[in-house]
Amino acid sequence: MSKTGHTPPDHDTKLPRPLVARVEQWQRSGHYWRSGWHSHPWGQWSYATQGTLLVKTPDSCYFAFPKLAIWIPPHVKHLLQSTSPKGTIKSLYVANERLPEPAGNRFM
């Protein structure tokens, strides 16, 4: 686990199943949650059920307000960050071999 409380999956291996769900909650007094820069060989569909999710790439910045999701294509360097000291992020990791080509190579 990092100093931020984020425990990333092993980014150097395949997912254990074609679809993997993950929930992350944070509640810190005066601190905002942040994942740190990383990439992985699978796609990631993430949204905040509480708080707002910020996804940064080297070239762009995307916001997902509660109940709105962001698609992060495989191999894209990114970080996830909260914009409030309390919130919940839900993610669905999708194995690259299960993605249709057009959806697998761009942000949505």
Secondary structure as GFF3:
##gff-version 3
##sequence-region A 1 108
A	DSSP	beta_strand	19	27	.	.	.	ID=ss1
A	DSSP	beta_strand	42	50	.	.	.	ID=ss2
A	DSSP	beta_strand	53	56	.	.	.	ID=ss3
A	DSSP	beta_strand	61	64	.	.	.	ID=ss4
A	DSSP	beta_strand	69	72	.	.	.	ID=ss5
A	DSSP	beta_strand	79	82	.	.	.	ID=ss6
A	DSSP	beta_strand	86	95	.	.	.	ID=ss7
A	DSSP	three_ten_helix	96	98	.	.	.	ID=ss8
A	DSSP	alpha_helix	101	104	.	.	.	ID=ss9
###
